[in-house]
Amino acid sequence: MSDEQAQQVYAAARIGQNVTLGSRPAVLVVDFSCGFTDPECTLGADMTEQVEATKRLLDVARAKGLPVVFTTIGYEASLKDGGLWLQKVPALGDLQVGGHWVEIDPRLEPREDETIVLKKGASGFFGTNLASVLINQKVDSVVLCGATTSGCIRATAIDLLQYGYPTIVPRECVADRAQAPHDANLFDINAKYADVVSVGEALEYLETVPSHAAAAV
């Protein structure tokens, strides 16, 4: 089935409507850690374009005092906290707490007052305090960026929907190791879980929301 045919099927089923965004969004950057954005890591790929596009969003969000939250995957040296996922993807064992691959890509210039959520699974919410972080900062919408589109972005987008956060995904700000799963999952995310938009549309949205002197604490 072609994309056009799939779109017709989904439209007939009334799937793929737009969400209503709020006035206090957070930029949530999932797993743009060095282990994913540096091709030298087994798990990594060249995500330079997506990292740079995400930095544009972060610049606007920071200037407006909007919340910025990162996630990264990291395991203890024993890998006993990795569970079944490490059996499926053994290379995840390279992401060890305290190591370089777990660090957020420095091109994003993470700040000391921006939360980094350490996770062990695909979704940014599974086994973490991400929901509390968003609630505490009075977030009502999310701009979702990061990697990988077919893995942790999709899983986090599903949970954002289920936790009640209207979400947009700028297509230029999410990355995968291969084009086919990237495209297929963007199609599915847009149909069922979030609105896939251009980075330009995401920037326009951030520019229109009220500025805050500082993020809520």
C-alpha positions in Angstrom: 0.0 0.0 0.0 1.4 3.4 -1.0 1.6 6.3 1.4 -1.2 8.0 -0.5 -3.4 5.0 -0.2 -2.6 4.7 3.5 -3.5 8.4 4.0 -6.9 7.8 2.3 -7.6 4.8 4.5 -6.7 6.7 7.6 -8.7 9.7 6.5 -11.8 7.6 6.0 -11.3 6.1 9.4 -11.0 9.7 10.9 -7.5 9.0 12.1 -4.9 11.7 12.1 -6.6 14.8 13.5 -4.5 17.7 15.0 -4.0 18.2 18.7 -4.6 21.5 20.5 -1.4 23.0 21.9 -1.1 25.0 25.1 0.7 28.1 26.1 3.6 26.6 28.2 5.4 24.0 26.1 8.6 22.2 27.0 11.2 21.1 24.5 11.9 17.5 25.3 15.1 16.2 23.7 15.2 12.4 23.9 18.5 10.6 23.7 20.5 13.0 21.7 23.4 11.7 23.7 26.9 11.1 22.3 26.2 7.4 22.0 23.5 8.1 19.4 24.8 11.2 17.7 28.5 10.1 17.3 29.1 7.5 14.6 32.1 6.3 16.5 29.7 4.6 18.9 28.3 1.2 17.8 24.8 2.6 18.3 25.6 6.0 16.8 24.9 7.7 13.5 25.6 11.1 12.0 22.7 13.2 13.3 24.4 16.6 12.8 21.5 18.1 10.8 18.9 17.0 13.4 21.1 18.2 16.3 21.6 21.6 14.7 17.9 22.0 14.0 17.1 21.0 17.6 19.6 23.6 18.8 17.6 26.3 16.9 14.5 25.3 18.9 16.4 25.3 22.2 17.7 28.8 21.5 14.2 30.1 21.2 12.9 28.1 24.2 15.7 29.3 26.4 15.3 32.9 25.4 11.7 32.7 26.4 12.3 30.9 29.7 10.5 27.8 28.6 11.4 24.4 30.1 14.0 22.3 28.5 14.3 18.6 29.4 16.8 15.9 28.2 16.7 12.2 28.5 19.6 9.8 28.1 20.0 6.0 28.4 22.6 4.7 30.9 23.3 1.5 32.7 25.4 0.4 35.6 28.6 -1.5 34.8 27.0 -4.8 35.8 24.3 -4.2 33.2 21.8 -5.9 35.5 19.6 -2.9 35.2 19.3 -3.4 31.5 16.7 -6.2 31.5 15.5 -7.9 28.4 16.3 -4.9 26.2 20.0 -5.6 26.3 19.3 -9.1 25.1 17.5 -7.7 22.1 20.0 -4.8 21.6 23.4 -5.8 23.2 25.1 -2.6 22.0 23.1 -0.7 24.6 25.6 -2.1 27.1 28.0 0.5 25.8 25.9 3.2 27.4 27.3 3.1 30.9 26.5 5.7 33.6 29.5 8.1 33.9 30.8 7.3 30.4 31.1 9.6 27.5 28.4 8.0 25.4 25.7 8.8 28.1 26.5 12.6 28.0 24.2 14.9 26.1 25.7 16.0 22.8 27.7 19.2 23.7 26.4 20.9 20.5 23.1 21.2 22.3 24.8 23.2 25.1 22.8 21.6 28.0 22.6 24.0 31.0 23.0 23.2 34.7 19.4 24.2 35.4 18.0 21.9 32.7 16.9 18.5 33.8 18.5 15.3 32.4 16.4 12.3 33.0 18.3 9.0 33.1 16.3 6.1 31.7 16.7 2.4 31.1 13.9 1.8 28.6 12.6 3.2 25.3 10.0 5.7 26.6 11.2 8.7 28.5 8.5 7.9 31.1 9.2 4.2 31.8 10.7 3.9 35.3 11.5 7.6 35.5 10.2 10.8 37.1 9.7 12.6 33.8 6.0 13.1 34.4 6.7 14.8 37.7 9.4 17.0 36.1 6.8 18.2 33.5 4.1 18.7 36.1 6.4 20.6 38.4 7.3 23.0 35.6 3.6 23.5 34.7 4.1 22.1 31.2 1.0 21.8 29.1 2.4 20.8 25.7 5.6 19.3 24.4 7.9 19.8 21.4 9.5 16.4 21.0 13.0 16.0 19.4 15.7 13.4 19.5 16.5 9.8 18.5 15.6 7.3 17.4 12.4 8.0 15.5 11.4 4.3 15.4 12.4 3.6 19.0 12.5 6.1 21.8 10.8 8.9 20.0 7.8 6.7 19.1 7.6 5.2 22.6 7.8 8.6 24.2 5.2 10.1 21.8 2.8 7.3 22.8 3.3 8.0 26.5 3.0 11.8 26.0 -0.4 11.2 24.5 -1.4 8.8 27.3 -0.3 11.3 30.0 -2.3 14.0 28.3 0.4 16.2 26.7 -0.4 17.6 23.3 2.8 17.1 21.3 4.4 18.2 18.1 7.3 16.4 16.5 9.5 18.6 14.2 10.5 16.2 11.4 13.9 17.9 11.0 14.6 17.4 14.7 14.3 13.6 15.0 16.7 11.1 13.6 17.1 7.4 13.0 19.8 5.1 11.6 17.8 4.2 8.5 15.4 6.1 6.4 12.6 3.5 6.0 11.8 3.1 9.7 12.2 6.8 10.2 9.6 7.6 7.5 7.2 4.8 8.5 7.2 5.9 12.2 6.8 9.6 11.4 3.7 8.6 9.4 2.4 6.5 12.3 3.2 9.1 15.0 1.4 11.7 13.0 -1.6 9.5 12.5 -2.1 8.4 16.1 0.0 10.1 18.7 1.3 13.6 17.9 1.4 16.2 15.1 4.5 15.9 12.8 5.4 19.4 11.7 8.3 21.3 10.1 10.9 22.9 12.3 9.7 26.2 10.9 6.2 25.5 12.3 7.6 24.5 15.6 9.7 27.7 15.8 6.6 29.8 15.0 4.7 28.1 17.7 7.4 28.7 20.3 7.6 32.3 19.2 3.9 32.8 19.8 3.7 31.5 23.4 4.2 33.8 26.3 7.7 34.5 27.6 8.6 33.5 31.2 11.2 35.2 33.3 12.4 31.8 34.4 11.1 28.2 34.4 8.9 27.3 37.3 10.6 25.6 40.2 
